[in-house]
Amino acid sequence: MSKDYYKILNVSKTATEEEIKKAFRKLAHEHHPDKTNGNADKFKEINEAYQVLGNKEKRAQYDQFGSTFAGGGFGNGFGGQGFGGFGQGGQGSYNINMDDLGDILGGFGDMFGFGGGRRSGRSRAKRGRDLEMGLQLDWEEAIFGAKKTIKLEKLVNCAHCSGAGAEPGTKVETCATCHGSGHVTRIQRTILGNMQMQTTCEVCSGSGKIIEQKCSKCRGRGVTNEKVELAVNIPAGIDDNETIRLSGQGEVPEASFGTSGSQGGASGDLYLRIRVRTNKDFERRGYDILTDLPITFSEATLGTKRDIKTIDGEVSLKIPAGTEAEQTFVLKNKGVQRLNGSGRGDHLVTVKIKVPKNLSRQQKKLLEELGGEGL
């Protein structure tokens, strides 16, 4: 009985190639067997329809003769070739367009070795491990910046073999099992039929190379654990609990001939967690500096001048007559340098009016007289 492939894909007979492909992708997503509500039979039927309507020649034959035409090379058995040219018409073999199915299956594509030609022939390079350590700074070092030398222990390229993992002077040959690709391909029967699966080559551990003799120092790892010193520029304005990232200063990946198969992989990063000691003279809030200025009642009432200690040195601050308690004066651009370089914060001076506790008789008398005047 002839099948209506247009109806199966829910498209019209005048649908364009793009419309047919879009309809196929939508339905394949919906009915994929690995999904909770998937339907393997429906998925096969959808793919069968697309293999015909997605091909100009087969679509023309189908439009003329229908799906039962023997010479058309399609029908319930799908005819043609299976994945990658194997399973010719065999039981359970499909002819699936790898470019489309690779896009449709998403994460499943990597699992079963799909890729639509986008997969690299060699295993993806492995990146070195990131490291993290604490770094304590004096308050002034965080404010003005500094140069520090830090010491740490980490994996570095082996000096004896230059990170290659092979004893200098020994042969390095292409792996005969994977032919240098780093992976092997095998066919596995699944609910969808025969499928192609790529796995890391066990002989060369994904490196694509075989060495005659491993390095005598690092035993083929390409790395050794060493104590190193790094010079670090601390930027002006760094604050407590902030982090400095040193790109490429983490650990290096192991050699391509070792177990990781990480040839060409980048080094990890080093993260410095900053801790800043406190300062008895200043309080910091972001890029602003905060200080309290104690003054007497008479100074607040009559006004005065005070020398204020800032991170740039002392400056004179005029306290106008009638200043109230908790009033704040702003010393513009006397704060901390901003990390992005866009100027500085401010220095905020908050007035604190001192209330005397132990008054002499004369002081009490004077205050009583002032009180009588409404002050």
C-alpha positions as CSV (number, residue, x, y, z in Angstrom):
1,M,0.0,0.0,0.0
2,S,1.4,3.4,-1.0
3,K,2.4,5.8,1.8
4,D,1.6,9.4,1.8
5,Y,4.9,10.9,2.8
6,Y,3.7,14.5,2.6
7,K,1.0,13.6,5.1
8,I,3.5,11.9,7.4
9,L,5.6,15.0,7.5
10,N,2.5,17.2,7.6
11,V,3.6,19.3,4.6
12,S,1.9,20.2,1.3
13,K,3.0,18.7,-2.0
14,T,4.4,22.1,-3.0
15,A,6.5,22.4,0.1
16,T,10.1,23.7,-0.4
17,E,13.2,21.8,0.7
18,E,13.6,24.0,3.7
19,E,10.0,23.5,4.8
20,I,10.4,19.7,4.5
21,K,13.6,19.8,6.5
22,K,12.0,22.0,9.2
23,A,9.0,19.7,9.4
24,F,11.3,16.6,9.7
25,R,13.4,18.1,12.5
26,K,10.3,19.1,14.5
27,L,8.7,15.6,14.2
28,A,12.0,13.8,14.8
29,H,12.5,15.8,18.0
30,E,8.9,14.9,19.1
31,H,9.0,11.2,18.4
32,H,12.7,10.3,19.1
33,P,12.8,6.9,20.9
34,D,15.1,8.2,23.6
35,K,12.5,10.7,24.8
36,T,10.0,9.9,27.5
37,N,7.0,9.9,25.0
38,G,9.1,8.8,22.0
39,N,7.8,6.4,19.4
40,A,10.4,4.3,17.5
41,D,8.0,3.2,14.8
42,K,6.8,6.7,14.2
43,F,10.4,7.9,14.2
44,K,11.3,5.3,11.5
45,E,8.3,6.3,9.4
46,I,9.2,10.0,9.7
47,N,12.8,9.3,8.6
48,E,11.6,7.1,5.7
49,A,9.4,10.0,4.5
50,Y,12.2,12.5,4.8
51,Q,14.8,10.3,3.0
52,V,12.4,10.4,0.0
53,L,11.1,14.0,0.1
54,G,14.4,15.4,1.1
55,N,16.1,14.1,-2.0
56,K,15.2,15.8,-5.3
57,E,15.5,12.7,-7.5
58,K,13.6,10.4,-5.1
59,R,10.9,13.0,-4.6
60,A,10.4,13.3,-8.3
61,Q,10.1,9.5,-8.6
62,Y,7.7,9.4,-5.6
63,D,5.5,12.1,-7.1
64,Q,5.3,10.1,-10.3
65,F,5.1,6.5,-9.1
66,G,4.3,6.6,-5.3
67,S,6.2,4.8,-2.5
68,T,5.6,1.3,-3.9
69,F,7.6,1.9,-7.1
70,A,10.2,-0.9,-7.1
71,G,12.8,1.0,-9.0
72,G,12.7,4.0,-6.7
73,G,15.1,2.5,-4.1
74,F,12.8,3.4,-1.2
75,G,10.0,1.7,0.7
76,N,9.6,-0.1,4.0
77,G,13.1,-1.5,3.8
78,F,14.6,1.9,3.1
79,G,16.9,0.4,0.5
80,G,20.2,2.2,-0.1
81,Q,23.0,2.4,2.4
82,G,22.9,2.6,6.2
83,F,25.2,4.7,8.4
84,G,28.5,5.6,6.8
85,G,27.9,3.1,3.9
86,F,27.3,-0.1,6.0
87,G,24.1,-2.2,6.5
88,Q,23.0,-2.2,2.8
89,G,19.3,-3.0,3.1
90,G,20.1,-5.2,6.1
91,Q,17.5,-5.8,8.8
92,G,17.2,-2.9,11.1
93,S,19.5,-0.7,9.0
94,Y,18.4,2.9,8.1
95,N,19.5,5.4,5.6
96,I,19.7,8.5,7.7
97,N,21.0,11.9,6.7
98,M,23.9,12.5,9.2
99,D,23.9,16.3,8.8
100,D,20.2,16.5,9.8
101,L,20.2,13.8,12.4
102,G,23.3,15.3,14.1
103,D,21.5,18.6,14.5
104,I,18.3,16.9,15.7
105,L,19.8,14.6,18.3
106,G,22.0,17.3,19.9
107,G,23.5,15.6,22.9
108,F,22.6,12.1,21.5
109,G,24.8,12.9,18.5
110,D,28.0,12.9,20.5
111,M,26.9,9.7,22.3
112,F,26.5,7.7,19.0
113,G,29.2,9.3,17.0
114,F,27.0,11.5,14.8
115,G,28.5,14.8,13.8
116,G,27.5,15.6,10.2
117,G,31.2,16.1,9.4
118,R,31.7,18.5,12.2
119,R,33.6,16.2,14.6
120,S,37.4,16.6,14.7
121,G,39.4,13.5,13.9
122,R,41.4,13.8,17.1
123,S,40.2,13.8,20.6
124,R,39.6,17.3,22.0
125,A,42.6,18.7,23.7
126,K,42.4,18.6,27.5
127,R,42.9,21.8,29.5
128,G,45.2,21.9,32.5
129,R,43.7,22.2,36.0
130,D,42.8,25.6,37.5
131,L,44.4,26.5,40.9
132,E,43.3,28.8,43.7
133,M,45.3,30.2,46.6
134,G,44.9,33.0,49.1
135,L,47.1,36.2,49.1
136,Q,47.2,38.6,52.1
137,L,47.9,42.3,51.5
138,D,48.6,45.2,53.7
139,W,46.0,47.9,53.5
140,E,48.4,50.3,51.7
141,E,49.3,47.6,49.1
142,A,45.6,47.2,48.2
143,I,45.1,50.9,47.9
144,F,48.2,51.8,45.9
145,G,49.0,48.5,44.2
146,A,52.2,46.5,44.7
147,K,54.5,43.9,43.2
148,K,54.4,40.5,45.1
149,T,56.2,37.3,44.7
150,I,54.1,34.2,45.4
151,K,55.3,30.6,45.8
152,L,53.2,27.6,44.9
153,E,53.6,23.9,43.9
154,K,52.0,22.8,40.7
155,L,52.3,20.6,37.6
156,V,54.7,22.0,35.0
157,N,56.1,20.7,31.8
158,C,58.8,18.1,32.4
159,A,62.2,19.8,31.8
160,H,63.8,16.5,30.7
161,C,61.4,15.7,27.9
162,S,60.0,19.3,27.3
163,G,56.5,18.0,28.1
164,A,56.4,15.4,25.4
165,G,56.4,12.4,27.7
166,A,58.9,10.5,25.6
167,E,62.6,9.9,26.5
168,P,64.7,12.3,24.4
169,G,66.0,10.6,21.3
170,T,63.5,7.8,21.3
171,K,61.0,7.1,18.4
172,V,57.5,8.5,18.4
173,E,55.2,6.7,15.9
174,T,51.7,7.0,14.7
175,C,49.3,4.6,16.4
176,A,48.5,1.7,14.1
177,T,45.2,1.0,15.7
178,C,43.6,4.5,15.2
179,H,46.0,5.7,12.5
180,G,46.7,8.8,14.4
181,S,43.1,9.9,14.9
182,G,43.0,9.2,18.6
183,H,39.7,7.3,18.4
184,V,38.3,4.1,16.9
185,T,34.9,3.6,15.3
186,R,32.7,0.6,15.8
187,I,29.2,-0.4,14.9
188,Q,26.6,-1.1,17.6
189,R,23.1,-2.4,17.3
190,T,20.6,-0.2,19.0
191,I,16.8,0.4,19.1
192,L,17.4,2.6,16.0
193,G,19.3,-0.2,14.2
194,N,23.0,-0.2,13.5
195,M,24.8,2.8,14.8
196,Q,28.3,4.1,14.5
197,M,30.1,4.9,17.8
198,Q,33.4,6.6,18.3
199,T,35.5,5.9,21.4
200,T,38.9,6.9,22.6
201,C,41.6,4.6,21.3
202,E,42.7,2.3,24.2
203,V,46.1,1.6,22.7
204,C,47.4,5.2,22.5
205,S,44.9,6.7,25.1
206,G,43.6,9.1,22.5
207,S,46.9,10.7,21.6
208,G,47.3,9.1,18.2
209,K,50.9,8.4,19.0
210,I,53.0,5.5,20.4
211,I,56.3,6.2,22.0
212,E,59.2,3.8,22.1
213,Q,60.3,4.7,25.6
214,K,58.6,6.9,28.2
215,C,60.5,9.7,29.8
216,S,62.7,8.5,32.7
217,K,61.8,11.5,34.8
218,C,58.1,12.0,34.4
219,R,57.3,8.4,33.3
220,G,55.4,9.5,30.2
221,R,53.2,12.0,31.9
222,G,55.0,15.0,30.4
223,V,54.6,16.9,33.7
224,T,56.3,17.0,37.0
225,N,55.2,18.6,40.3
226,E,57.5,21.5,41.1
227,K,57.7,24.5,43.4
228,V,57.6,27.7,41.4
229,E,57.8,31.5,42.1
230,L,55.6,34.0,40.2
231,A,55.9,37.8,40.2
232,V,52.4,39.3,40.5
233,N,51.4,42.9,39.8
234,I,48.7,43.9,42.3
235,P,46.5,46.6,40.8
236,A,45.7,49.7,42.8
237,G,42.2,49.6,44.2
238,I,41.9,45.8,44.8
239,D,39.6,45.1,47.7
240,D,39.2,42.4,50.4
241,N,37.5,39.2,49.1
242,E,38.1,40.1,45.4
243,T,39.9,37.7,43.1
244,I,42.8,38.2,40.6
245,R,42.9,35.7,37.7
246,L,46.3,34.9,36.2
247,S,45.6,33.4,32.9
248,G,47.7,30.3,32.0
249,Q,49.4,30.2,35.4
250,G,47.5,27.1,36.6
251,E,48.7,23.6,35.8
252,V,49.7,22.3,32.4
253,P,47.9,19.3,30.9
254,E,49.5,16.0,30.9
255,A,51.4,14.9,27.7
256,S,49.5,13.6,24.7
257,F,51.2,10.2,25.2
258,G,49.9,9.8,28.7
259,T,46.5,8.8,29.9
260,S,44.8,12.1,29.2
261,G,45.3,12.5,25.5
262,S,45.7,16.2,25.9
263,Q,48.1,17.3,23.1
264,G,47.7,21.0,22.5
265,G,45.7,21.6,25.6
266,A,46.0,25.0,27.3
267,S,47.3,25.5,30.8
268,G,44.7,26.2,33.5
269,D,44.4,29.6,35.3
270,L,45.5,30.6,38.8
271,Y,43.0,32.5,41.0
272,L,44.3,34.6,43.9
273,R,41.8,35.3,46.6
274,I,42.7,38.6,48.1
275,R,42.6,39.3,51.9
276,V,43.4,42.8,53.1
277,R,44.5,43.8,56.5
278,T,42.6,46.5,58.3
279,N,43.8,50.1,59.0
280,K,43.4,51.9,62.3
281,D,43.1,55.3,60.6
282,F,40.7,54.6,57.7
283,E,37.7,52.7,56.9
284,R,37.0,51.7,53.3
285,R,33.7,51.3,51.5
286,G,34.1,50.4,47.9
287,Y,36.3,53.1,46.4
288,D,35.4,55.7,49.1
289,I,37.4,56.3,52.4
290,L,35.4,57.0,55.6
291,T,36.6,58.8,58.7
292,D,34.9,60.3,61.7
293,L,35.8,63.8,62.9
294,P,35.1,64.5,66.6
295,I,34.5,68.2,67.3
296,T,33.2,70.2,70.3
297,F,29.8,71.8,70.6
298,S,31.3,75.2,70.4
299,E,33.3,74.3,67.2
300,A,30.2,73.0,65.6
301,T,28.3,76.2,66.5
302,L,30.9,78.7,65.7
303,G,32.8,76.9,63.0
304,T,36.4,75.9,62.8
305,K,39.2,74.4,60.5
306,R,40.7,70.9,60.9
307,D,43.5,69.0,59.3
308,I,42.2,65.8,57.9
309,K,44.5,62.8,57.2
310,T,43.9,61.3,53.8
311,I,45.7,58.6,51.8
312,D,47.4,61.5,50.0
313,G,48.5,63.3,53.1
314,E,46.8,66.0,55.3
315,V,44.3,68.5,53.8
316,S,42.6,71.4,55.5
317,L,38.8,71.1,56.0
318,K,36.6,74.1,56.9
319,I,33.8,73.3,59.3
320,P,31.2,76.0,58.8
321,A,29.3,77.6,61.7
322,G,26.1,75.7,62.5
323,T,27.4,72.3,61.5
324,E,25.1,69.5,62.8
325,A,26.0,66.2,64.3
326,E,26.5,63.4,61.7
327,Q,26.9,65.9,58.9
328,T,29.2,64.5,56.2
329,F,31.7,66.5,54.1
330,V,33.0,65.2,50.8
331,L,36.6,65.5,49.8
332,K,36.3,64.8,46.1
333,N,38.7,62.4,44.4
334,K,40.6,61.7,47.6
335,G,39.5,58.1,47.8
336,V,40.7,54.9,46.2
337,Q,41.8,54.4,42.5
338,R,39.1,52.6,40.6
339,L,40.2,49.3,39.1
340,N,38.8,50.2,35.7
341,G,41.0,53.3,35.7
342,S,38.0,55.8,35.6
343,G,39.1,58.1,38.4
344,R,39.0,57.8,42.1
345,G,36.5,57.6,44.9
346,D,35.9,60.2,47.5
347,H,36.9,60.7,51.1
348,L,33.9,61.2,53.3
349,V,34.3,63.0,56.7
350,T,31.5,62.6,59.2
351,V,31.2,65.0,62.1
352,K,30.8,63.6,65.5
353,I,30.0,66.2,68.3
354,K,31.6,65.4,71.5
355,V,29.5,65.7,74.6
356,P,31.6,66.3,77.8
357,K,30.9,64.1,80.7
358,N,32.9,65.6,83.6
359,L,32.3,69.3,83.7
360,S,33.9,71.8,86.1
361,R,31.8,74.2,88.2
362,Q,32.7,77.0,85.9
363,Q,31.8,75.0,82.8
364,K,28.5,74.1,84.2
365,K,27.8,77.7,85.1
366,L,28.6,78.9,81.6
367,L,26.4,76.2,80.1
368,E,23.5,77.1,82.4
369,E,23.9,80.7,81.3
370,L,23.9,79.6,77.6
371,G,20.8,77.5,78.3
372,G,19.1,80.5,79.7
373,E,19.8,82.3,76.4
374,G,18.1,79.4,74.5
375,L,21.3,77.7,73.4
